[in-house]
Amino acid sequence: MDKRVDGPVPQYNWNDIPEREMRRGVEQKVFRGDDVLIGQTTLHPGMQSAPHSHSYEQIFMILKGRVTLHVGAQVFDCPAGTVIRIPPNVEHWAEAPTEADGPALNMDIWTPLRPDYATHSAYQTDTFSKG
């Protein structure tokens, strides 16, 4: 069945999306759909690491720079181009990039939608069917 859109589909640009400081050395912008959330995060040398887990599946991608990622007992060297699936409820964290590597640009996708991060997408004018 062909689903119709009730209004115009807005266009956004990462350069115009509001950024928040999550913790020292970690800045993030988010964008959402009905059942998915994507985050563009800049990870700076000296950032504070934060081991954590959550109930969301996460796709972790490094677009620029390099970090070391811990997923459970595994440790990954992650240069630009790295893509890793982080299963739900598994502890994970990234170490700060080195000064020599400079800031890293990370893209994360979470599904289902993370309501705790979705609050930071209030700038979006889209009509959502959920949350």
N, CA and C atoms as a LAMMPS dump frame, in Angstrom:
ITEM: TIMESTEP
0
ITEM: NUMBER OF ATOMS
393
ITEM: BOX BOUNDS ff ff ff
-5.0000000000000000e+02 5.0000000000000000e+02
-5.0000000000000000e+02 5.0000000000000000e+02
-5.0000000000000000e+02 5.0000000000000000e+02
ITEM: ATOMS id mol type element x y z
1 1 1 N 0.851 -1.19 0
2 1 2 C 0 0 0
3 1 3 C 0.888 1.242 0
4 2 1 N 0.555 2.214 -0.803
5 2 2 C 1.289 3.46 -0.913
6 2 3 C 0.907 4.369 0.244
7 3 1 N 1.9 4.7 1.098
8 3 2 C 1.638 5.594 2.224
9 3 3 C 1.903 7.025 1.782
10 4 1 N 0.998 7.897 2.081
11 4 2 C 1.142 9.293 1.685
12 4 3 C 1.675 10.115 2.858
13 5 1 N 2.439 11.134 2.528
14 5 2 C 2.971 12.054 3.525
15 5 3 C 1.966 13.175 3.709
16 6 1 N 1.677 13.517 4.981
17 6 2 C 0.679 14.553 5.274
18 6 3 C 1.153 15.964 4.932
19 7 1 N 2.45 16.165 4.904
20 7 2 C 2.977 17.493 4.619
21 7 3 C 4.295 17.375 3.894
22 8 1 N 4.969 18.495 3.712
23 8 2 C 6.255 18.45 3.019
24 8 3 C 7.302 17.687 3.84
25 9 1 N 8.199 17.031 3.154
26 9 2 C 9.312 16.35 3.798
27 9 3 C 10.448 17.364 3.891
28 10 1 N 10.832 17.772 5.103
29 10 2 C 11.871 18.784 5.224
30 10 3 C 13.267 18.228 4.93
31 11 1 N 14.135 19.111 4.488
32 11 2 C 15.532 18.767 4.249
33 11 3 C 16.373 19.419 5.35
34 12 1 N 17.362 18.684 5.841
35 12 2 C 18.245 19.181 6.892
36 12 3 C 19.692 19.043 6.434
37 13 1 N 20.58 19.75 7.114
38 13 2 C 22.007 19.651 6.852
39 13 3 C 22.719 19.528 8.193
40 14 1 N 23.643 18.559 8.317
41 14 2 C 24.364 18.361 9.579
42 14 3 C 24.999 19.656 10.077
43 15 1 N 25.415 20.531 9.156
44 15 2 C 26.062 21.787 9.559
45 15 3 C 25.117 22.729 10.293
46 16 1 N 23.81 22.548 10.133
47 16 2 C 22.821 23.425 10.755
48 16 3 C 22.135 22.8 11.973
49 17 1 N 22.408 21.553 12.252
50 17 2 C 21.741 20.848 13.354
51 17 3 C 22.393 21.253 14.671
52 18 1 N 21.591 21.571 15.697
53 18 2 C 22.154 21.981 16.983
54 18 3 C 23.036 20.885 17.596
55 19 1 N 24.108 21.326 18.224
56 19 2 C 25.069 20.41 18.843
57 19 3 C 24.971 20.54 20.358
58 20 1 N 25.177 19.419 21.042
59 20 2 C 25.199 19.44 22.511
60 20 3 C 26.502 18.824 22.99
61 21 1 N 26.986 19.286 24.131
62 21 2 C 28.155 18.672 24.738
63 21 3 C 27.646 17.585 25.679
64 22 1 N 27.95 16.33 25.352
65 22 2 C 27.489 15.203 26.158
66 22 3 C 28.293 15.094 27.447
67 23 1 N 29.606 15.294 27.327
68 23 2 C 30.546 15.328 28.452
69 23 3 C 31.816 15.953 27.905
70 24 1 N 32.795 16.179 28.742
71 24 2 C 34.014 16.856 28.306
72 24 3 C 34.634 16.144 27.107
73 25 1 N 34.79 16.875 26.009
74 25 2 C 35.432 16.333 24.817
75 25 3 C 34.536 15.543 23.881
76 26 1 N 33.221 15.522 24.145
77 26 2 C 32.282 14.758 23.305
78 26 3 C 31.112 15.661 22.928
79 27 1 N 31.018 15.993 21.63
80 27 2 C 29.935 16.836 21.133
81 27 3 C 29.101 16.038 20.143
82 28 1 N 27.783 16.186 20.238
83 28 2 C 26.907 15.347 19.429
84 28 3 C 25.749 16.137 18.832
85 29 1 N 25.379 15.726 17.608
86 29 2 C 24.172 16.185 16.924
87 29 3 C 23.34 14.934 16.649
88 30 1 N 22.01 15.029 16.747
89 30 2 C 21.17 13.86 16.481
90 30 3 C 20.094 14.185 15.456
91 31 1 N 19.636 13.123 14.79
92 31 2 C 18.567 13.206 13.804
93 31 3 C 17.739 11.941 13.963
94 32 1 N 16.434 12.06 13.867
95 32 2 C 15.58 10.894 14.117
96 32 3 C 14.604 10.607 12.988
97 33 1 N 14.155 9.358 12.986
98 33 2 C 13.02 8.917 12.196
99 33 3 C 12.001 8.365 13.174
100 34 1 N 11.009 7.63 12.688
101 34 2 C 10.018 7.041 13.593
102 34 3 C 10.631 5.996 14.52
103 35 1 N 11.487 5.126 13.991
104 35 2 C 11.996 4.002 14.773
105 35 3 C 13.512 3.945 14.844
106 36 1 N 14.187 5.035 14.503
107 36 2 C 15.64 5.027 14.459
108 36 3 C 16.163 6.417 14.833
109 37 1 N 17.353 6.442 15.394
110 37 2 C 18.008 7.701 15.711
111 37 3 C 19.454 7.599 15.263
112 38 1 N 19.969 8.673 14.677
113 38 2 C 21.352 8.702 14.228
114 38 3 C 22.051 9.857 14.933
115 39 1 N 23.284 9.618 15.347
116 39 2 C 24.063 10.65 16.014
117 39 3 C 25.381 10.866 15.309
118 40 1 N 25.73 12.129 15.114
119 40 2 C 27.04 12.501 14.583
120 40 3 C 27.808 13.084 15.762
121 41 1 N 28.905 12.421 16.132
122 41 2 C 29.616 12.782 17.349
123 41 3 C 31.071 13.068 17.047
124 42 1 N 31.574 14.171 17.609
125 42 2 C 32.988 14.492 17.524
126 42 3 C 33.63 14.09 18.847
127 43 1 N 34.646 13.241 18.751
128 43 2 C 35.367 12.728 19.916
129 43 3 C 36.756 13.38 19.917
130 44 1 N 37.053 14.15 20.952
131 44 2 C 38.3 14.906 21.011
132 44 3 C 39.352 14.186 21.854
133 45 1 N 40.638 14.376 21.519
134 45 2 C 41.697 13.874 22.404
135 45 3 C 41.45 14.397 23.821
136 46 1 N 41.642 13.552 24.821
137 46 2 C 41.409 13.938 26.211
138 46 3 C 39.965 13.819 26.665
139 47 1 N 39.077 13.335 25.787
140 47 2 C 37.664 13.197 26.18
141 47 3 C 37.534 12.224 27.345
142 48 1 N 36.45 12.36 28.072
143 48 2 C 36.155 11.435 29.157
144 48 3 C 35.441 10.212 28.589
145 49 1 N 36.006 9.03 28.809
146 49 2 C 35.35 7.781 28.399
147 49 3 C 34.217 7.482 29.36
148 50 1 N 33.203 6.774 28.878
149 50 2 C 32.038 6.466 29.708
150 50 3 C 31.526 5.066 29.379
151 51 1 N 32.101 4.016 30.001
152 51 2 C 31.565 2.668 29.765
153 51 3 C 30.069 2.633 30.097
154 52 1 N 29.294 2.014 29.213
155 52 2 C 27.845 1.972 29.409
156 52 3 C 27.248 0.828 28.587
157 53 1 N 25.997 0.557 28.827
158 53 2 C 25.224 -0.364 27.997
159 53 3 C 23.802 0.184 27.922
160 54 1 N 23.05 -0.283 26.945
161 54 2 C 21.667 0.149 26.772
162 54 3 C 20.917 -0.934 26.001
163 55 1 N 19.622 -0.808 25.957
164 55 2 C 18.778 -1.834 25.329
165 55 3 C 18.649 -1.663 23.821
166 56 1 N 19.387 -0.73 23.242
167 56 2 C 19.277 -0.452 21.815
168 56 3 C 20.399 -1.114 21.032
169 57 1 N 20.087 -1.634 19.855
170 57 2 C 21.126 -2.073 18.939
171 57 3 C 21.805 -0.814 18.404
172 58 1 N 23.125 -0.866 18.254
173 58 2 C 23.877 0.309 17.817
174 58 3 C 24.831 -0.071 16.696
175 59 1 N 24.835 0.728 15.65
176 59 2 C 25.825 0.609 14.582
177 59 3 C 26.803 1.756 14.795
178 60 1 N 28.074 1.431 14.981
179 60 2 C 29.134 2.387 15.294
180 60 3 C 30.027 2.535 14.068
181 61 1 N 30.243 3.773 13.612
182 61 2 C 31.064 4.014 12.419
183 61 3 C 32.037 5.157 12.68
184 62 1 N 33.279 4.979 12.268
185 62 2 C 34.251 6.067 12.322
186 62 3 C 34.408 6.617 10.903
187 63 1 N 34.078 7.887 10.74
188 63 2 C 34.158 8.535 9.43
189 63 3 C 35.492 9.248 9.232
190 64 1 N 36.088 9.695 10.343
191 64 2 C 37.336 10.441 10.283
192 64 3 C 38.093 10.204 11.588
193 65 1 N 39.393 10.095 11.528
194 65 2 C 40.198 9.911 12.732
195 65 3 C 40.321 8.444 13.1
196 66 1 N 40.603 8.2 14.381
197 66 2 C 40.832 6.834 14.861
198 66 3 C 40.547 6.79 16.362
199 67 1 N 39.892 5.727 16.809
200 67 2 C 39.677 5.478 18.238
201 67 3 C 39.873 3.994 18.524
202 68 1 N 39.961 3.674 19.785
203 68 2 C 39.927 2.292 20.243
204 68 3 C 38.562 2.075 20.871
205 69 1 N 37.84 1.052 20.407
206 69 2 C 36.494 0.756 20.892
207 69 3 C 36.515 -0.55 21.674
208 70 1 N 35.886 -0.545 22.838
209 70 2 C 35.713 -1.74 23.669
210 70 3 C 34.256 -2.177 23.561
211 71 1 N 34.035 -3.432 23.224
212 71 2 C 32.691 -4.018 23.165
213 71 3 C 32.764 -5.326 23.932
214 72 1 N 32.176 -5.349 25.13
215 72 2 C 32.328 -6.524 25.982
216 72 3 C 33.808 -6.744 26.244
217 73 1 N 34.301 -7.962 26.02
218 73 2 C 35.712 -8.293 26.245
219 73 3 C 36.584 -8.007 25.024
220 74 1 N 35.977 -7.581 23.908
221 74 2 C 36.738 -7.327 22.689
222 74 3 C 37.229 -5.88 22.634
223 75 1 N 38.403 -5.683 22.017
224 75 2 C 38.973 -4.355 21.828
225 75 3 C 39.302 -4.201 20.346
226 76 1 N 38.82 -3.102 19.751
227 76 2 C 38.987 -2.865 18.317
228 76 3 C 39.766 -1.588 18.073
229 77 1 N 40.759 -1.655 17.176
230 77 2 C 41.386 -0.461 16.635
231 77 3 C 40.473 0.002 15.507
232 78 1 N 40.02 1.247 15.566
233 78 2 C 39.004 1.728 14.629
234 78 3 C 39.478 2.948 13.852
235 79 1 N 40.155 2.73 12.723
236 79 2 C 40.479 3.857 11.85
237 79 3 C 39.247 4.25 11.033
238 80 1 N 39.344 5.354 10.31
239 80 2 C 38.243 5.799 9.449
240 80 3 C 37.802 4.66 8.535
241 81 1 N 36.5 4.493 8.411
242 81 2 C 35.93 3.419 7.596
243 81 3 C 35.438 2.238 8.416
244 82 1 N 35.791 2.191 9.693
245 82 2 C 35.372 1.085 10.559
246 82 3 C 33.87 1.133 10.815
247 83 1 N 33.222 -0.032 10.743
248 83 2 C 31.806 -0.185 11.087
249 83 3 C 31.693 -1.403 11.999
250 84 1 N 31.048 -1.224 13.159
251 84 2 C 30.887 -2.317 14.122
252 84 3 C 29.459 -2.311 14.643
253 85 1 N 28.849 -3.48 14.712
254 85 2 C 27.521 -3.631 15.337
255 85 3 C 27.719 -3.918 16.814
256 86 1 N 27.086 -3.109 17.666
257 86 2 C 27.12 -3.313 19.112
258 86 3 C 25.752 -3.867 19.513
259 87 1 N 25.719 -5.124 19.976
260 87 2 C 24.424 -5.707 20.356
261 87 3 C 23.818 -4.996 21.57
262 88 1 N 22.513 -5.09 21.747
263 88 2 C 21.866 -4.507 22.923
264 88 3 C 22.432 -5.1 24.212
265 89 1 N 22.467 -4.277 25.247
266 89 2 C 22.821 -4.675 26.615
267 89 3 C 24.263 -5.152 26.778
268 90 1 N 25.162 -4.803 25.867
269 90 2 C 26.576 -5.149 25.982
270 90 3 C 27.344 -3.88 26.348
271 91 1 N 28.151 -3.95 27.408
272 91 2 C 28.93 -2.778 27.806
273 91 3 C 29.931 -2.421 26.704
274 92 1 N 30.057 -1.116 26.452
275 92 2 C 30.964 -0.636 25.405
276 92 3 C 31.385 0.793 25.706
277 93 1 N 32.521 1.192 25.124
278 93 2 C 33.002 2.561 25.231
279 93 3 C 34.168 2.764 24.284
280 94 1 N 34.392 4.028 23.946
281 94 2 C 35.523 4.392 23.096
282 94 3 C 36.557 5.122 23.941
283 95 1 N 37.823 4.79 23.71
284 95 2 C 38.906 5.548 24.327
285 95 3 C 39.074 6.849 23.556
286 96 1 N 39.629 7.84 24.211
287 96 2 C 39.873 9.125 23.557
288 96 3 C 40.859 8.948 22.408
289 97 1 N 40.65 9.668 21.312
290 97 2 C 41.639 9.636 20.238
291 97 3 C 42.965 10.213 20.747
292 98 1 N 44.059 9.819 20.135
293 98 2 C 45.356 10.366 20.526
294 98 3 C 45.505 11.782 19.972
295 99 1 N 46.398 12.545 20.57
296 99 2 C 46.696 13.895 20.054
297 99 3 C 47.178 13.808 18.609
298 100 1 N 48.002 12.786 18.312
299 100 2 C 48.539 12.628 16.955
300 100 3 C 47.426 12.375 15.934
301 101 1 N 46.383 11.619 16.321
302 101 2 C 45.272 11.337 15.407
303 101 3 C 44.292 12.504 15.312
304 102 1 N 44.221 13.32 16.354
305 102 2 C 43.282 14.446 16.37
306 102 3 C 41.861 13.979 16.594
307 103 1 N 40.897 14.896 16.512
308 103 2 C 39.493 14.535 16.748
309 103 3 C 39.005 13.464 15.775
310 104 1 N 38.114 12.616 16.267
311 104 2 C 37.49 11.578 15.443
312 104 3 C 36.031 11.974 15.212
313 105 1 N 35.54 11.681 14.018
314 105 2 C 34.13 11.893 13.706
315 105 3 C 33.469 10.527 13.658
316 106 1 N 32.494 10.343 14.523
317 106 2 C 31.802 9.074 14.716
318 106 3 C 30.339 9.241 14.325
319 107 1 N 29.782 8.238 13.653
320 107 2 C 28.356 8.219 13.346
321 107 3 C 27.782 6.966 13.996
322 108 1 N 26.707 7.136 14.767
323 108 2 C 26.029 6.012 15.418
324 108 3 C 24.591 5.967 14.946
325 109 1 N 24.084 4.742 14.798
326 109 2 C 22.671 4.532 14.508
327 109 3 C 22.128 3.634 15.608
328 110 1 N 21.008 4.041 16.23
329 110 2 C 20.375 3.248 17.277
330 110 3 C 18.97 2.875 16.839
331 111 1 N 18.616 1.628 17.103
332 111 2 C 17.256 1.178 16.853
333 111 3 C 16.86 0.192 17.949
334 112 1 N 15.625 0.211 18.433
335 112 2 C 14.592 1.177 18.086
336 112 3 C 14.964 2.588 18.568
337 113 1 N 14.113 3.538 18.284
338 113 2 C 14.338 4.934 18.634
339 113 3 C 14.695 5.091 20.11
340 114 1 N 15.735 5.846 20.4
341 114 2 C 16.137 6.173 21.778
342 114 3 C 15.408 7.432 22.217
343 115 1 N 14.408 7.318 23.085
344 115 2 C 13.686 8.528 23.5
345 115 3 C 14.574 9.497 24.288
346 116 1 N 15.598 8.973 24.997
347 116 2 C 16.473 9.856 25.772
348 116 3 C 17.292 10.771 24.862
349 117 1 N 17.654 10.33 23.68
350 117 2 C 18.381 11.169 22.734
351 117 3 C 17.43 11.906 21.787
352 118 1 N 16.253 11.346 21.561
353 118 2 C 15.289 11.954 20.632
354 118 3 C 14.865 13.345 21.093
355 119 1 N 14.923 13.603 22.381
356 119 2 C 14.566 14.936 22.879
357 119 3 C 15.465 16.016 22.28
358 120 1 N 16.646 15.641 21.829
359 120 2 C 17.586 16.603 21.245
360 120 3 C 17.329 16.828 19.75
361 121 1 N 16.258 16.23 19.221
362 121 2 C 15.887 16.433 17.817
363 121 3 C 14.642 17.314 17.704
364 122 1 N 14.358 18.097 18.743
365 122 2 C 13.158 18.935 18.74
366 122 3 C 13.159 19.966 17.618
367 123 1 N 14.316 20.257 17.051
368 123 2 C 14.415 21.18 15.917
369 123 3 C 13.72 20.636 14.669
370 124 1 N 13.535 19.307 14.59
371 124 2 C 12.928 18.701 13.408
372 124 3 C 11.445 19.07 13.322
373 125 1 N 11.019 19.424 12.133
374 125 2 C 9.613 19.815 11.929
375 125 3 C 8.791 18.684 11.34
376 126 1 N 9.408 17.507 11.151
377 126 2 C 8.706 16.352 10.596
378 126 3 C 7.532 15.962 11.501
379 127 1 N 6.559 15.274 10.911
380 127 2 C 5.485 14.668 11.691
381 127 3 C 5.872 13.208 11.899
382 128 1 N 5.944 12.803 13.162
383 128 2 C 6.335 11.439 13.491
384 128 3 C 5.117 10.654 13.948
385 129 1 N 5.109 9.361 13.638
386 129 2 C 3.979 8.542 14.035
387 129 3 C 4.143 7.99 15.441
388 130 1 N 5.372 8.091 16.001
389 130 2 C 5.642 7.584 17.354
390 130 3 C 6.416 8.635 18.132
391 131 1 N 6.257 8.561 19.482
392 131 2 C 7.06 9.335 20.423
393 131 3 C 7.229 10.747 20.099
